[in-house]
Amino acid sequence: VPRNELELISWIRSRVAHDPNVVVGIGDDTAVLKTQETLLVTVDMLLEGVHFDLAGCTARDVGQKALNVNLSDIAAMAGRPTVAVVAVGMPNGRPETLADDLFAGLLDAAKPFSVTLAGGDTNSSKLGLVVAVTLLGHPTGSGPVRRSGAKPRDVLCVTGRLGYSLAGRHLHFTPRVTEAQRLHENYRLNAMIDLSDGLGQDLFHLTDASGCGALLDAGAIPIQPSPPGWNDDRPPLDHALYDGEDFELLFAMPEPEAQRLLRDQPLRDLGVAITRIGIITGESAVLLRDDHSTRPLLRTGYTHSW
Amino acid sequence: VPRNELELISWIRSRVAHDPNVVVGIGDDTAVLKTQETLLVTVDMLLEGVHFDLAGCTARDVGQKALNVNLSDIAAMAGRPTVAVVAVGMPNGRPETLADDLFAGLLDAAKPFSVTLAGGDTNSSKLGLVVAVTLLGHPTGSGPVRRSGAKPRDVLCVTGRLGYSLAGRHLHFTPRVTEAQRLHENYRLNAMIDLSDGLGQDLFHLTDASGCGALLDAGAIPIQPSPPGWNDDRPPLDHALYDGEDFELLFAMPEPEAQRLLRDQPLRDLGVAITRIGIITGESAVLLRDDHSTRPLLRTGYTHSW
């Protein structure tokens, strides 16, 4: 069981499959990669006590999530993930399998998307477990789908169902990599983002970037069923808007394209429904309409502050 | 003064200069970059309490170092750095300028090498300050200089002087990016590594990767003068071998090339001497020779364990 950086690096190297595009992988000063002309890059850090608590999940869960949140970002651009590098801070005095479990989780998450772990940095930590994954990828089809391309009268859609992620999906979710590529290949997507902070915040990221507004249809938002035993006073819609960590896709597309897509339901074989939840408007406001009223959407969700 | 992730991202965006190779920078789900066919990638994480202590340095120092250690890795491949992405964990209850200072330091270090900050991830931290920088770059000249190309009878050289980094250079050093490119452009380098863990460990990384050994000439190793007021019982040579964080270059090259290089001293205008410190051998042992004896070099240096 690796307990220092040299042992850990050797343990990981023995578990990484050959990738012809990784000219130099783990074990030199930098990785050397063959890449296409356009590269996608994203990074996410998970910190013990903020993003996870090892009383409530395993190190393997943490490793999986650390890569999956990055895969979700690549998905949001309709990209194809290729290579990851990982920096970790390993705390002392923990179960001796902590490092193996963490990296086993990273490799679990890498496998379905053929992502190669090409390098990293291993440190001891006096601060609890920290893992930062940087993921590279390439665009697919006509190029990266940005947040900024939404146009007035575009239809807003989401994959899957939103809310109640803390019941478990925040740790165990399928990053929508395959789904995003399939959508981008077959339909014209004007803008896309993954829902990590919650629809009530990420929709603003999309409309701000696009210089437009939106009108959400409250009754249309697909909400996860309230988990068994879950009991609180918040309306289910609030969970769907503000819980965050749904890791579903929110995207905007021209009306005729949306009609075709909603009729096709092209992700049905993956068990993923696509739902129309509103439209993009030329105003700057983001509004929520239900049977009784139309009111500004409260802009909130998880924001890190210090 | 930014105190949450949205304010911080906006503060940073306003300070990043335009880079034509950064198609999408800070503010989307991933960065989108124009790149060459061969890409260098490296990542390093600095953790409070392990790599630095904010009683003994500023957050700006930490930001500078966080990028400089990565620049040193790119230098070790004789690469040209291009783009960085940064993940941070920001602790609560600290001076309100902590985030500004950290990023000011990162931008300080980026500027001399025209590195663009293209994205990142900002988090609150219950674990103290954490910063992980991923740096991309391109090879120069005939390609990346690896650790693995040293050959028996190659001459081993180092830039600068080694030891006593804790007196200050561990925080304030010049990553040898320019130096490495100039050497690689004008001389045949068979293998290179940057001295981060100390010569007494990094030399083994180079010989292990190259499948060879080495004979070091103890009297030839250029040692930093002992800092004023510094008082300990360790011989200066031990400081040069084992302190680590020199961030100088160690490289191996054919004898005739080394003779030419040592005569030219091509880094003199940068104030950097190059010194011959030994040779590569066909044995697997790494030996240290002084006036009295030849003995195996103790393989040690800073190793993170947990």
Interface residues (C-beta under 8 A of the other chain):
Chain A: R3 N4 E5 L6 V23 V24 G27 D28 D29 T30 A31 V32 L33 K34 T35 Q36 E37 T38 L39 L40 V41 T42 V43 D44 M45 L47 E48 G49 V50 H51 D73 I74 A76 M77 G79 V83 V85 V86 A87 V88 G89 M90 P91 N92 R94 L98 A99 A118 G119 G120 D121 T122 N123 S124 S125 K126 L127 G128 V130 A132 T134 L136 G137 P139 P144 R146 R147 S148 M192 I193 D194 A209 T303 H304 S305 W306
Chain B: R3 N4 E5 L6 V23 V24 G27 D28 D29 T30 A31 V32 L33 K34 T35 Q36 E37 T38 L39 L40 V41 T42 V43 D44 M45 L47 E48 G49 V50 H51 D73 I74 A76 M77 G79 V83 V85 V86 A87 V88 G89 M90 P91 N92 R94 L98 A99 A118 G119 G120 D121 T122 N123 S124 S125 K126 L127 G128 V130 A132 T134 L136 G137 P139 P144 R146 R147 S148 M192 I193 D194 A209 T303 H304 S305 W306
